[in-house]
Amino acid sequence: MLFYDPLFLLFIIPTIVLGFIVQSAVKSKFSKYSKVKTYRGLTGAQAAREILDANGLYDVRIEEATGGLLSDHYDPRTRVLRLSSEVARYPSVAAVGVAAHEAGHALQHANNYFPLQLRSSLVPAVQFGSRLAPWIILGGILLQSLMGLTQLGFVIAWVGIIAYGAVALFSLVTLPVELNASARAKKLLYQYNIVDKSELNGVTAVLNAAAWTYVVAALGAILQLLYWIIRLYGRRR
């Protein structure tokens, strides 16, 4: 239904194209700097462990993730840093950059970094909104157009829009969380002598490329939210 709506295509196609470009750039940068070894020869897992221990986070475990390439993440619920094998096992500039970024999230958690706390608090609403909000909105629109229940349909659709608003808010809050983790990573890698100045340029290239994925995700969520609002008010006219 939505993909026959020219307005929806107008809103969604730019983010699909941008997403493809950004993902290609991330893979390209990661592939390039995966071939550049760090002068100390530390793997991603070793670099992350050094950063965590230097900041007193001995209880944060490092495990190998099973999700494949760039499945790296920090789980604040279990205090586990999970690294893909390409990051955990190899002593490359790309590997230590990604590992340090995830260690940056562990530091955020330990320091009660407010945007990370806010993002974590939004997870239940996001899970609800991402799965059910479009169906609630469509249900409200159908009540308006097919059953003539204009006011009820409008209210129900707005419930869905508010629910989807949590998804857009989550995407926006994610931006400072990710940018701050990358800033911490670059600072700590250089501070702890894990990379030298020339290698730091490669770390920056990899993390900057990855940051654009979150920008595109936020843009996509905002555009979808605007689409639903425009579509709902367009039907009230």
N, C-alpha and C positions, 0 to 999 in steps of 0.2 A: 504493500500500500504506500509506504513512505517513499520508496524508490521510484514511484510514478509521479511524485510531487516535485515539480521543477524548483520550488522554493527550498525544499529539503536538500535537493541535489546542489543547489547554489550555496547552501551553508556547509554541506559536508564534504564536497569534492576538494576544496582548497586544503582542508586539514588532512585528507587522505594523501594528497600529493605531497604536502609538506612533511607528513609523517614518513612517507617512503624515502624522501630525500634525506631527512635527518637520520633515519635508521641506517641508510647506506653510508652516510658520513661516519656514524659511530663505528660501524663494522670496519670501515676503511682505516680509520685512525687506530682502532684497537689492533687490527691486523698489522699495520705498519710498525707500531711501537711494541708489539709483542715480539718482534724480531730484534729489538734493541735491548741488550742486557744491561742491568745496572752494574756499576763498577764494584759494588760490594757483594753482588751475587746473591742477595736475599730474594727468596720467593715471596709471592704475595702474602702467603700465610705467615711467614717469618716476619715480614715488615709489619703486618697488622698486630702480631703478638708483641713486637717490640714497642709499638705505639701504645697499645693497651696497658702493658706492664709499666711503661714509663709514667703512665697517668694513674696508676694504682688499680686498674681494672683487671685484677688477676682472676676474678671469678667469671669473666666473660669468656665463654668457650668459642673456639673456632672449629667449624665442621665443614666438610666438603659438601657442597650443594649437589642435588641430583637433577636440577632442571636444565642443565646444558649451558651453552655459552651465554655469558652475562646474566646468569640467574642469581648473581650475588645480592645479598641483602642482610640487614641486621634485624633480628626479631626481638623487640623490647620485652615481650611477654616472657620469653625463656632466657633472655640475655645470651643469645647465641648469634655469632656472626658466621653466616654461611657463604662460602666462596666456591665458585665454579672451579673445576679442575684446571682450566686454562689460567686462572688467577692464582689459585692456591699453590700449584706445583711449580710454577715457572718464575725464574728470576729476571723478569722483563720490566721495562719502564711502564708498560700498560698494566701489567699485573699488580705492581706495587701501588700504582695510582688508584686503581679500582679498590684494592684492599684497604688502602688508607682512607678512601672515601667512606667505606662501610664502617671502618673503625671510628670515623668522625661522627657517625650516627650514634655509636655506643657512647662516645663522649657527650654528645648532646643529651642523651638519656640520663647519664650520670649527673650532668649539670642542670637538669630540669629545664632544658631549653624550651621556652614557651611554645613556639610554633610546632615543635615536635609533639608536645603534650596536646595541643589543640588538634593536630592531625590525628593522633591516636584516638581522641575522644569522638572524632567524626566517623570512625570506621563503621560502627553499627548503622548509622544513618546512611552512609554511602552504600553499604551492602543492600539495604532496603531500597534506596533510591535508584541504584543502577539496575536492579532486577525488575522492580515493580512500577516505578514512576511512569515510564512510557505507556504501560498498559492502563494505569489509572487515568492518565491524561486522555488517551484514546477512548476509554470508557466514558469519560465526561463529555467528550466531543460527540460520541455516538448518541448519548442521551439527549443532547441538544438537537442533533440533526435528524435522527430517526424517530425519536419518541416525543419530541416536542417539549421535553423537560428542560427548558432553557436555563432557568436559575439553578436547579439542582446539578445539572450537567456542568455549568460554569464553576460551581463551588468544588465539585469533585475533581475537575480538571486542575483547578488551582492547588488542590491538595497534592496532586501529582507533580505540579511545577515546583512547589515548595520542597517536596522530597528530592526532586532532581537538582534543586538548588544546592543541596548538601554535597552533591557530586562536584558541582562547579566550585564550591567553596573549598572542598578538599584539594582539588587540583591547584587552586590559587595558593593555598597554605603550603602545599608541597614545594613550591618554588623556593621560598626562603630556606626551607629545611634542606633541600638538596644543594643549593648554592653555598650555604654555610658549611655543610659537610665537605664540599669540595675545597673551600677556602681553608678549613682546618687541615685537610689532607695535604695540601701543597705546603702549608706552613710547617707542619710536623715532619713531613718527609725530609725537608731541607734542614730543619732544626736538629733532627736526630741523625743527620748525616747518612740517611738511607739513599738519597740521590744527590748528585752534584748539580751545579747550576745549569749545565747544558741538558741534563736528563730531566730537570724540572720543567723545561720547555715542552718536552714530550708528554709529561704528566698533565700539564695544562691543556695541551691540545686534545688529549683523550677525554678529560673531564669536561671541558667546554663543549665538546661535541655531544656528550651524554646529557648535558644540561638542557640542550635544545629539545630533547625528547619531552621534557616536562613542560617547556614553554608551549609546544604544539599540543600536548594533552590538555593544558589549561585553556588554550584557545579553542580547541574542539568542544570542550565541555561548555564554555561560555556561549559559543555559537549555537549549540543544540538547545541550550536554555532559552536563548533569544528566539530561536525558531518556534519552540512550543508556545511562547508568549504571543508572538506575532500571529501564529496560526489560530490560537484561541480567540484573540480579539478580532481577528479577521472574520471569524464565524459569527461573532456577535453583531456585526454590522448588518 
